Amino acid sequence: MSLNKTITIKDVATKANVSVGTVSRVLNNAKNINPDNIKRVNEAVKDLGYRKCSAAQLLGSKKNHSKIRTGNIGFVFAELTSVWQGHPHLEHYSKAVEKACREHGCHAIIEWADNTKQGELPTCVLEGKVDGVIVMGTNVDYSKYGNLPLVGISKTSAEIQCVVPDDRSAGRTVAEYLWNKGHRRISYMCNSSSNMMFISRFHGYKEFLEQMQSFDPDLVKMYNEHIQFDQPQTSFPDMTLPLKELLDLPESKRPTAIITANDWTAAGLYAAFRQQEVSVAEQISVVGFDNLEALCCSLFPALTSYAIPFKQVAYTAAQKLFAQLENPPDENISSTELIKGKIVERESVRTIKS
């Protein structure tokens, strides 16, 4: 190996044939490590002449009660590539994190999945450029980050602190809102039945209607369209078939309102309504989720939507991370904070008078 090359924790992991997280845990004398892994890491360290560097230190013990060292935190989109940059949801997240950073006098380093090799830590972590990380992803191996302060968003975890939107409560709130508007036959429509957010919203909807003894499985239209998430969708989903199935029901069983899993699905439903010459609100009311204002207001009539609190989720996550940095706990802590949003009323829902 070239004498001019700095030996990194990644080099040690490669030579020892273990993960970067395992190297970090060995270097920091963590417990419950396979003895064979300890031996291989120590041999690789000796062979390469590796000296423990800032990246390993940052991945190491939280018992160092110093203040922020680099002045940076990482914001990692673990499963989304940079083509998503500029998407309204992610812009809300990023701006909220940057706002929290300004308040604490530090900077955010944003990394996307396409800037990180599969199975590896983000570059900002490997190079020791951050004091802690906010991670967004639904299938993240948090253990590879070692003891670096972490907060997760978008999924719950028993390993670290997490802040997530309360999607179940959102589904219940929308169903209750329509119930209070006089609707009793309320449908739920979703084109990605494997999406955990959509499933949680469905469970909230179902929970409320079961409580009111009005849940009808025939009004649930959930199917799993193959959706590629490597880049944002550019066309609305085709909701023609699920709408036709609802319209084919006897008139006494047809829904008077439809809850769509998100605003994007609602836009596809609006297109299907036009084909079937069904009038939104006048004949069937519609409510979406996310409150994408540009989209909601471009639909006619303008779409009522539940505003998922993206900014508050990210801002709260950043505050939790700064709390860890300013007062490091002696051991890993785990918790989940659920953040509720609110309904933004527009013109897509009518009131049914009893």
N, C-alpha and C positions, 0 to 999 in steps of 0.2 A: 504494500500500500504506500502511496506517495507520502513523503515526510511533510509535505506542504498541506496535506488534507487533514482537517480537523475531524477527529473521531467522534461520532455522535452516538447517542443512545440507540438510534435506529441501526447503526452498524453493529453494535453489540447484539441487538435482538436478532439481526440477520445471521450473524455468525453462530449464535447459540441456538438458532432455530426455535425461538420463542417470540411472544408478542412484546411490543414496547412496554405495555403495562406490566408484564411479568418482570422485565428488567428493572423497571422503576421500583417495584415492590421488593425485589432482592436487594437493590442498592440502598433501600430505606429500611431494611430489616423488618419487613412486614411478616405477620404470622401466617401459618397454614399454607406454606409454599411447598410444592413438590421438591424433595431433596435433590432429585436428579436435575430439575430446572435450576436450583441454586448452584449446583456444581458446574453446569454448562455455562451459566451466566458469568460466574467468577472466573472460569477458564477463559471465556471470550474477553472479559475485561483485561485479564493479564496479558493475553496474546496480542490484543490490539493496543495495549497501553492507554486504555481509556481512563480519563479523569472525569469525575462527576461534575457535570456542568449545570448551567442554570435551568435547562429544560428538565433534567432529572430532579433538581431541587424543587422546581415548581410542581412536579408530579409527586413529590415526596410529602414529608410530614406537615400537617397543619398546625403543629405545636409551636411553630415560629410565630410569635405574636407581633410581628412587625406590621407596619401599615403597607399600603399598596407599593409594590416595588417597581414594576415596569411602567405603571400608569396606564396600562391597557387591560381591557377584558376582551375575550373572544365571543363572537356571536356566530355559531356554526349551524348552517342549514345542512344537516347530515345526510339528507336524502334528496335534496333538490339541487339542480344544477343552476348555473348563473343565468340561463335563459329565463328563469323566473324573476330575475331582478326587475323591479319596477311594477310587479303585480301588486294591485291595491292591498291585498291582505298582508303581504310581506313588507310592503312599504310602511304599513301601520306598525308592524313589529319593529322594524329597523329604526324608525324615527323615535319610537318610545324608548328603545334602548339608548339611542344617542342622547335623548333628553336627560335620562338618568345619569349618563356619563358626564354630561356638562355640569350637572348639579354636584357631582362628586369630583370634578376637576380631572377627569381622565378621558380616555379615548376608546372607541369600540373598533375592533378589527373583525370585519365580516368575512367569513369563508363559506364557499359553496362546495357541494359534493364533487363537482368536476375538477376542483383544485386539490383534492385529496385522493390518493391512490386507495383502492379498495382494501379495507382491513387496517389501514394506517390511521394514525392520529392526524388532525389538521396541522398544517405547516406552522401556524402561529403557536401551537402547543409544542411541537417538536423543536422549534427554534427558541423556545423560552421567551416568547414575546408578550405573553399574557399572564395575569395573576389568577385568573379564573375564567370559566366559560359558561355561557348560556347555550344549551344544545336544543335544537328543534329537530325532532324525528320521532317516528313511531316504532323503529326497530333498531335501537342504539345499544351498543355494548358499553355501558358506562364504566365497567371495571377497567377497561384499557386506559382510562384517564388517570389511573392510580388514585392518589389522594388530592389531586388538584380540585379546588373548590368548584362545584358544579351546581347548576340549576337547570332543570328540564322544562320545556314547554311543549304542549300538544299531546302529551301522553302522561299517564300516571306511572309511578315507579316506586317500589319498596326500597330502592337503593339510595336515592338522593331526594333533595327537595324539588318539588314540581309545582308549577302554576299552570292551570289549564282552564279553558272555558267550560262552564257547567252546561254541557249540551243536553243532558237529561232534563235538567230544570228548564232549559229553553224549550224543549219539546212539550213539556207539561204546560208551560206558560202560554204557548201559542194555542194549544188545544183548549185551555181554559178561557182564553181571550175569545175564541170563536164560539164557545159554549155561551159565554155571556152576551154574545151578539145574537143569540137565538138559534144557533146551528146545532143540530142533533145528529146529523149524518155527516161525519167528518172523515175524509179520506187522507191517507198518507202515501206520498208517491216518491219513489227513489230509484235512481238508475245505477246505483253502485252499492249493492247490499253487503259488500265486504268492508265498506268504509266505516271505521269505528265511530267517527263523529255522527254520521247519518244513523247508525244503529242506536247510538245513545239518544238521539233526538226522537227516534221512533219509540224507544222504551218509555220516554217521558210522556209522549202522546198517548201510548197504549195505557199506561198507568192511570192517567187522569180519566180516560173514557171508561176504563174498567171500574174505576171508583164510582162513576156516574151511571154504571150499568148500561153503557151505550157503545161498547167496543164491538165492531163488526169486522171480522177478518176479511170479508169480501171487499171491503173498502181499502184494504192495504195492497198497494201495487209496488212491490220491491223486487227488482230483478238486477242481475249483475252484468251490466254491459262492460265489455273489456275496455278499460280506460288506461291509456298510457300517461303516466305522471312524470315522464322525463321532460315534458314541456307543457306549458299551459294549453288548455283546450281552445280551439279557434272557432268551433261551431257548437251551437246549442244541441243538446241531446234530442233525439226524436222520441217524443212522448205520444205519438199517434196511437200505438197499440194499447198502452195502459189506459189512455183516455177512452178509447173505443170500448174496452172491457167495462169501464164504469158506466158509460152511456147505454150499454146493452142490458144493464140491470133493469128490473121492473122500476117504473117511475117512483114507486113508494120507497125503493131501496137506494136510489141514486143519491150521491152526496150533494149537499148544498154548499160544501166548502172543501177545498183540497189544500193540504199542507204539503209543500214540496221540500225536499231535503236541503235545498239551497236555492239562491236566486237564479243561478245558472239553469237549474232544472225548471224553475218557474218560467223562464224565458222560452224554453223548449215547449212547455205546456201551452203558453200563449199562442205559439205558432200552430200547435195542434188544435186549439180552440178555433182559430181562424178557419182552418180547413173544415172543421165540423160545424162552422157557423154558430158557435156557442159564444154568448156574451159574458165576458168576465165581470164579476160582481152582480150584474143583473140576474144571471142564471146560476152561476157557480162562483163563489168567492175563492180567492187564492191568497195564501201567505207563504213567504219564503224565509230563508235564513241568510245571514251575513250582512245584509243592508249595504250592498254595493250601490252606492247612491247613483252613480252615472248610469248603471244598468236599470235599477229600479225606476228611476225617473224617466228613462227613455221608453219604457213600456206604457201601453195605454189599455186600461187606466193604470196609473202609477202603482207600483207594487208595494203593498204593506209587507214589511220584513222585520224579523227579529235581528237586532244589531248585536252580533257577536263582539265581545269587548276585546278585540285584538290588542289595541294600544294598552289597555289596563293590564292585560295578561303579561305583556312584555315588560312594561314598566315595573310591575310588581316583582317579576322574576329578577330584574336587574337590581332592585332594592334588596332582595333576599341575598343575591350574590355579594353585594357590597357589605351587607351585614356579616356574612361569613368572613370576608377579607378583613374587616375592621375588628372583629372579635372571633378569631378562629376557634371552632369547637375542638375538643380533645379527641373526638371520634366522629365517624360519619353520622350524619343526621338525615332522616327521611321524613317527608311530610308532603301532603298534597293540598293545595289551596284552590278551590273552585271559584271562578269568577262569573258572576251573572251579568247578562246584558239586559236589553229592554226592547220592547216592540216599538217600531216607528210606523205610525199609521199613515197610510196614503188612501188611494181610492179603490183598491181591489177587493174590499170587503163590504158587504151590505149587512144591515141589521134586519133580522127576521122577527117581526112582531108576533107574539103568541096570541 
